[in-house]
């Protein structure tokens, strides 16, 4: 591997591939949305059964 290829790898190379990055962002967004849903469901139960 010559110096130009090393520079390109350092400049554009990421630790995770694009598909894995999208997958992990999907997991993060799914967890955030599910937390909001669980909080709202628990709030509804507390209002109903107080």
mmCIF file as gemmi writes it, N, C-alpha and C atoms, coordinates in Angstrom:
data_model
loop_
_atom_site.group_PDB
_atom_site.id
_atom_site.type_symbol
_atom_site.label_atom_id
_atom_site.label_alt_id
_atom_site.label_comp_id
_atom_site.label_asym_id
_atom_site.label_entity_id
_atom_site.label_seq_id
_atom_site.pdbx_PDB_ins_code
_atom_site.Cartn_x
_atom_site.Cartn_y
_atom_site.Cartn_z
_atom_site.occupancy
_atom_site.B_iso_or_equiv
_atom_site.pdbx_formal_charge
_atom_site.auth_seq_id
_atom_site.auth_asym_id
_atom_site.pdbx_PDB_model_num
ATOM 1 N N . UNK Axp A 1 ? 0.865 -1.179 0 1 0 ? 1 A 1
ATOM 2 C CA . UNK Axp A 1 ? 0 0 0 1 0 ? 1 A 1
ATOM 3 C C . UNK Axp A 1 ? 0.909 1.238 0 1 0 ? 1 A 1
ATOM 4 N N . UNK Axp A 2 ? 0.714 2.11 -0.973 1 0 ? 2 A 1
ATOM 5 C CA . UNK Axp A 2 ? 1.577 3.286 -1.037 1 0 ? 2 A 1
ATOM 6 C C . UNK Axp A 2 ? 1.005 4.431 -0.2 1 0 ? 2 A 1
ATOM 7 N N . UNK Axp A 3 ? 1.708 5.551 -0.195 1 0 ? 3 A 1
ATOM 8 C CA . UNK Axp A 3 ? 1.362 6.664 0.698 1 0 ? 3 A 1
ATOM 9 C C . UNK Axp A 3 ? 0.017 7.289 0.344 1 0 ? 3 A 1
ATOM 10 N N . UNK Axp A 4 ? -0.316 7.405 -0.967 1 0 ? 4 A 1
ATOM 11 C CA . UNK Axp A 4 ? -1.592 7.999 -1.355 1 0 ? 4 A 1
ATOM 12 C C . UNK Axp A 4 ? -2.766 7.141 -0.898 1 0 ? 4 A 1
ATOM 13 N N . UNK Axp A 5 ? -2.639 5.841 -0.995 1 0 ? 5 A 1
ATOM 14 C CA . UNK Axp A 5 ? -3.711 4.968 -0.513 1 0 ? 5 A 1
ATOM 15 C C . UNK Axp A 5 ? -3.856 5.076 1.005 1 0 ? 5 A 1
ATOM 16 N N . UNK Axp A 6 ? -2.742 5.204 1.713 1 0 ? 6 A 1
ATOM 17 C CA . UNK Axp A 6 ? -2.818 5.373 3.168 1 0 ? 6 A 1
ATOM 18 C C . UNK Axp A 6 ? -3.545 6.667 3.516 1 0 ? 6 A 1
ATOM 19 N N . UNK Axp A 7 ? -3.23 7.757 2.79 1 0 ? 7 A 1
ATOM 20 C CA . UNK Axp A 7 ? -3.886 9.037 3.075 1 0 ? 7 A 1
ATOM 21 C C . UNK Axp A 7 ? -5.381 8.945 2.796 1 0 ? 7 A 1
ATOM 22 N N . UNK Axp A 8 ? -5.753 8.266 1.697 1 0 ? 8 A 1
ATOM 23 C CA . UNK Axp A 8 ? -7.177 8.125 1.395 1 0 ? 8 A 1
ATOM 24 C C . UNK Axp A 8 ? -7.879 7.295 2.459 1 0 ? 8 A 1
ATOM 25 N N . UNK Axp A 9 ? -7.204 6.231 2.932 1 0 ? 9 A 1
ATOM 26 C CA . UNK Axp A 9 ? -7.824 5.408 3.983 1 0 ? 9 A 1
ATOM 27 C C . UNK Axp A 9 ? -7.998 6.206 5.266 1 0 ? 9 A 1
ATOM 28 N N . UNK Axp A 10 ? -7.01 7.041 5.595 1 0 ? 10 A 1
ATOM 29 C CA . UNK Axp A 10 ? -7.123 7.835 6.814 1 0 ? 10 A 1
ATOM 30 C C . UNK Axp A 10 ? -8.197 8.912 6.665 1 0 ? 10 A 1
ATOM 31 N N . UNK Axp A 11 ? -8.329 9.441 5.455 1 0 ? 11 A 1
ATOM 32 C CA . UNK Axp A 11 ? -9.284 10.527 5.251 1 0 ? 11 A 1
ATOM 33 C C . UNK Axp A 11 ? -10.717 10.007 5.188 1 0 ? 11 A 1
ATOM 34 N N . UNK Axp A 12 ? -10.94 8.922 4.46 1 0 ? 12 A 1
ATOM 35 C CA . UNK Axp A 12 ? -12.304 8.463 4.214 1 0 ? 12 A 1
ATOM 36 C C . UNK Axp A 12 ? -12.676 7.201 4.987 1 0 ? 12 A 1
ATOM 37 N N . UNK Axp A 13 ? -11.714 6.541 5.602 1 0 ? 13 A 1
ATOM 38 C CA . UNK Axp A 13 ? -12.012 5.286 6.264 1 0 ? 13 A 1
ATOM 39 C C . UNK Axp A 13 ? -12.69 5.492 7.612 1 0 ? 13 A 1
ATOM 40 N N . UNK Axp A 14 ? -13.794 4.772 7.804 1 0 ? 14 A 1
ATOM 41 C CA . UNK Axp A 14 ? -14.51 4.82 9.082 1 0 ? 14 A 1
ATOM 42 C C . UNK Axp A 14 ? -14.419 3.452 9.738 1 0 ? 14 A 1
ATOM 43 N N . UNK Axp A 15 ? -14.664 3.422 11.027 1 0 ? 15 A 1
ATOM 44 C CA . UNK Axp A 15 ? -14.537 2.173 11.764 1 0 ? 15 A 1
ATOM 45 C C . UNK Axp A 15 ? -15.642 1.19 11.388 1 0 ? 15 A 1
ATOM 46 N N . UNK Axp A 16 ? -16.836 1.704 11.087 1 0 ? 16 A 1
ATOM 47 C CA . UNK Axp A 16 ? -17.942 0.818 10.725 1 0 ? 16 A 1
ATOM 48 C C . UNK Axp A 16 ? -18.332 1.079 9.282 1 0 ? 16 A 1
ATOM 49 N N . UNK Axp A 17 ? -18.709 0.051 8.555 1 0 ? 17 A 1
ATOM 50 C CA . UNK Axp A 17 ? -19.203 0.263 7.206 1 0 ? 17 A 1
ATOM 51 C C . UNK Axp A 17 ? -20.537 1.007 7.209 1 0 ? 17 A 1
ATOM 52 N N . UNK Axp A 18 ? -20.959 1.483 6.034 1 0 ? 18 A 1
ATOM 53 C CA . UNK Axp A 18 ? -22.176 2.294 5.966 1 0 ? 18 A 1
ATOM 54 C C . UNK Axp A 18 ? -23.401 1.504 6.406 1 0 ? 18 A 1
ATOM 55 N N . UNK Axp A 19 ? -23.484 0.243 6.011 1 0 ? 19 A 1
ATOM 56 C CA . UNK Axp A 19 ? -24.668 -0.538 6.377 1 0 ? 19 A 1
ATOM 57 C C . UNK Axp A 19 ? -24.732 -0.747 7.891 1 0 ? 19 A 1
ATOM 58 N N . UNK Axp A 20 ? -23.591 -1.012 8.535 1 0 ? 20 A 1
ATOM 59 C CA . UNK Axp A 20 ? -23.607 -1.191 9.983 1 0 ? 20 A 1
ATOM 60 C C . UNK Axp A 20 ? -23.916 0.121 10.69 1 0 ? 20 A 1
ATOM 61 N N . UNK Axp A 21 ? -23.453 1.224 10.139 1 0 ? 21 A 1
ATOM 62 C CA . UNK Axp A 21 ? -23.776 2.511 10.744 1 0 ? 21 A 1
ATOM 63 C C . UNK Axp A 21 ? -25.265 2.789 10.689 1 0 ? 21 A 1
ATOM 64 N N . UNK Axp A 22 ? -25.895 2.496 9.556 1 0 ? 22 A 1
ATOM 65 C CA . UNK Axp A 22 ? -27.33 2.7 9.445 1 0 ? 22 A 1
ATOM 66 C C . UNK Axp A 22 ? -28.083 1.763 10.377 1 0 ? 22 A 1
ATOM 67 N N . UNK Axp A 23 ? -27.607 0.53 10.499 1 0 ? 23 A 1
ATOM 68 C CA . UNK Axp A 23 ? -28.254 -0.436 11.387 1 0 ? 23 A 1
ATOM 69 C C . UNK Axp A 23 ? -28.176 0.018 12.834 1 0 ? 23 A 1
ATOM 70 N N . UNK Axp A 24 ? -27.006 0.507 13.261 1 0 ? 24 A 1
ATOM 71 C CA . UNK Axp A 24 ? -26.87 0.938 14.655 1 0 ? 24 A 1
ATOM 72 C C . UNK Axp A 24 ? -27.687 2.207 14.909 1 0 ? 24 A 1
ATOM 73 N N . UNK Axp A 25 ? -27.763 3.103 13.923 1 0 ? 25 A 1
ATOM 74 C CA . UNK Axp A 25 ? -28.615 4.284 14.105 1 0 ? 25 A 1
ATOM 75 C C . UNK Axp A 25 ? -30.082 3.879 14.19 1 0 ? 25 A 1
ATOM 76 N N . UNK Axp A 26 ? -30.471 2.866 13.447 1 0 ? 26 A 1
ATOM 77 C CA . UNK Axp A 26 ? -31.844 2.364 13.55 1 0 ? 26 A 1
ATOM 78 C C . UNK Axp A 26 ? -32.141 1.806 14.928 1 0 ? 26 A 1
ATOM 79 N N . UNK Axp A 27 ? -31.169 1.095 15.49 1 0 ? 27 A 1
ATOM 80 C CA . UNK Axp A 27 ? -31.361 0.558 16.845 1 0 ? 27 A 1
ATOM 81 C C . UNK Axp A 27 ? -31.491 1.698 17.846 1 0 ? 27 A 1
ATOM 82 N N . UNK Axp A 28 ? -30.636 2.716 17.723 1 0 ? 28 A 1
ATOM 83 C CA . UNK Axp A 28 ? -30.684 3.847 18.66 1 0 ? 28 A 1
ATOM 84 C C . UNK Axp A 28 ? -32.027 4.554 18.557 1 0 ? 28 A 1
ATOM 85 N N . UNK Axp A 29 ? -32.472 4.853 17.336 1 0 ? 29 A 1
ATOM 86 C CA . UNK Axp A 29 ? -33.768 5.53 17.183 1 0 ? 29 A 1
ATOM 87 C C . UNK Axp A 29 ? -34.914 4.659 17.672 1 0 ? 29 A 1
ATOM 88 N N . UNK Axp A 30 ? -34.837 3.352 17.435 1 0 ? 30 A 1
ATOM 89 C CA . UNK Axp A 30 ? -35.881 2.449 17.926 1 0 ? 30 A 1
ATOM 90 C C . UNK Axp A 30 ? -35.958 2.439 19.442 1 0 ? 30 A 1
ATOM 91 N N . UNK Axp A 31 ? -34.802 2.445 20.107 1 0 ? 31 A 1
ATOM 92 C CA . UNK Axp A 31 ? -34.798 2.466 21.57 1 0 ? 31 A 1
ATOM 93 C C . UNK Axp A 31 ? -35.378 3.782 22.075 1 0 ? 31 A 1
ATOM 94 N N . UNK Axp A 32 ? -35.003 4.9 21.45 1 0 ? 32 A 1
ATOM 95 C CA . UNK Axp A 32 ? -35.531 6.199 21.886 1 0 ? 32 A 1
ATOM 96 C C . UNK Axp A 32 ? -37.045 6.276 21.714 1 0 ? 32 A 1
ATOM 97 N N . UNK Axp A 33 ? -37.544 5.803 20.578 1 0 ? 33 A 1
ATOM 98 C CA . UNK Axp A 33 ? -38.997 5.836 20.348 1 0 ? 33 A 1
ATOM 99 C C . UNK Axp A 33 ? -39.707 4.905 21.313 1 0 ? 33 A 1
ATOM 100 N N . UNK Axp A 34 ? -39.119 3.723 21.587 1 0 ? 34 A 1
ATOM 101 C CA . UNK Axp A 34 ? -39.779 2.794 22.498 1 0 ? 34 A 1
ATOM 102 C C . UNK Axp A 34 ? -39.793 3.341 23.923 1 0 ? 34 A 1
ATOM 103 N N . UNK Axp A 35 ? -38.762 4.086 24.329 1 0 ? 35 A 1
ATOM 104 C CA . UNK Axp A 35 ? -38.77 4.696 25.665 1 0 ? 35 A 1
ATOM 105 C C . UNK Axp A 35 ? -39.919 5.689 25.772 1 0 ? 35 A 1
ATOM 106 N N . UNK Axp A 36 ? -40.114 6.506 24.744 1 0 ? 36 A 1
ATOM 107 C CA . UNK Axp A 36 ? -41.222 7.476 24.761 1 0 ? 36 A 1
ATOM 108 C C . UNK Axp A 36 ? -42.557 6.746 24.833 1 0 ? 36 A 1
ATOM 109 N N . UNK Axp A 37 ? -42.705 5.66 24.072 1 0 ? 37 A 1
ATOM 110 C CA . UNK Axp A 37 ? -43.961 4.909 24.1 1 0 ? 37 A 1
ATOM 111 C C . UNK Axp A 37 ? -44.202 4.273 25.466 1 0 ? 37 A 1
ATOM 112 N N . UNK Axp A 38 ? -43.151 3.687 26.073 1 0 ? 38 A 1
ATOM 113 C CA . UNK Axp A 38 ? -43.332 3.056 27.378 1 0 ? 38 A 1
ATOM 114 C C . UNK Axp A 38 ? -43.685 4.093 28.444 1 0 ? 38 A 1
ATOM 115 N N . UNK Axp A 39 ? -43.074 5.272 28.396 1 0 ? 39 A 1
ATOM 116 C CA . UNK Axp A 39 ? -43.398 6.316 29.373 1 0 ? 39 A 1
ATOM 117 C C . UNK Axp A 39 ? -44.852 6.739 29.225 1 0 ? 39 A 1
ATOM 118 N N . UNK Axp A 40 ? -45.313 6.87 27.977 1 0 ? 40 A 1
ATOM 119 C CA . UNK Axp A 40 ? -46.702 7.282 27.788 1 0 ? 40 A 1
ATOM 120 C C . UNK Axp A 40 ? -47.664 6.18 28.236 1 0 ? 40 A 1
ATOM 121 N N . UNK Axp A 41 ? -47.331 4.905 27.977 1 0 ? 41 A 1
ATOM 122 C CA . UNK Axp A 41 ? -48.207 3.811 28.42 1 0 ? 41 A 1
ATOM 123 C C . UNK Axp A 41 ? -48.262 3.752 29.941 1 0 ? 41 A 1
ATOM 124 N N . UNK Axp A 42 ? -47.125 3.896 30.603 1 0 ? 42 A 1
ATOM 125 C CA . UNK Axp A 42 ? -47.106 3.889 32.075 1 0 ? 42 A 1
ATOM 126 C C . UNK Axp A 42 ? -47.897 5.085 32.609 1 0 ? 42 A 1
ATOM 127 N N . UNK Axp A 43 ? -47.777 6.234 31.945 1 0 ? 43 A 1
ATOM 128 C CA . UNK Axp A 43 ? -48.562 7.405 32.365 1 0 ? 43 A 1
ATOM 129 C C . UNK Axp A 43 ? -50.051 7.17 32.24 1 0 ? 43 A 1
ATOM 130 N N . UNK Axp A 44 ? -50.467 6.515 31.137 1 0 ? 44 A 1
ATOM 131 C CA . UNK Axp A 44 ? -51.89 6.216 30.984 1 0 ? 44 A 1
ATOM 132 C C . UNK Axp A 44 ? -52.372 5.278 32.08 1 0 ? 44 A 1
ATOM 133 N N . UNK Axp A 45 ? -51.605 4.244 32.392 1 0 ? 45 A 1
ATOM 134 C CA . UNK Axp A 45 ? -52.004 3.323 33.463 1 0 ? 45 A 1
ATOM 135 C C . UNK Axp A 45 ? -52.089 4.032 34.801 1 0 ? 45 A 1
ATOM 136 N N . UNK Axp A 46 ? -51.166 4.951 35.068 1 0 ? 46 A 1
ATOM 137 C CA . UNK Axp A 46 ? -51.222 5.673 36.335 1 0 ? 46 A 1
ATOM 138 C C . UNK Axp A 46 ? -52.442 6.578 36.401 1 0 ? 46 A 1
ATOM 139 N N . UNK Axp A 47 ? -52.833 7.153 35.27 1 0 ? 47 A 1
ATOM 140 C CA . UNK Axp A 47 ? -54.042 7.982 35.262 1 0 ? 47 A 1
ATOM 141 C C . UNK Axp A 47 ? -55.305 7.141 35.43 1 0 ? 47 A 1
ATOM 142 N N . UNK Axp A 48 ? -55.326 5.956 34.805 1 0 ? 48 A 1
ATOM 143 C CA . UNK Axp A 48 ? -56.526 5.119 34.871 1 0 ? 48 A 1
ATOM 144 C C . UNK Axp A 48 ? -56.706 4.511 36.261 1 0 ? 48 A 1
ATOM 145 N N . UNK Axp A 49 ? -55.618 3.999 36.851 1 0 ? 49 A 1
ATOM 146 C CA . UNK Axp A 49 ? -55.71 3.233 38.085 1 0 ? 49 A 1
ATOM 147 C C . UNK Axp A 49 ? -55.248 4.003 39.311 1 0 ? 49 A 1
ATOM 148 N N . UNK Axp A 50 ? -55.44 5.299 39.321 1 0 ? 50 A 1
ATOM 149 C CA . UNK Axp A 50 ? -54.997 6.031 40.521 1 0 ? 50 A 1
ATOM 150 C C . UNK Axp A 50 ? -56.04 6.029 41.613 1 0 ? 50 A 1
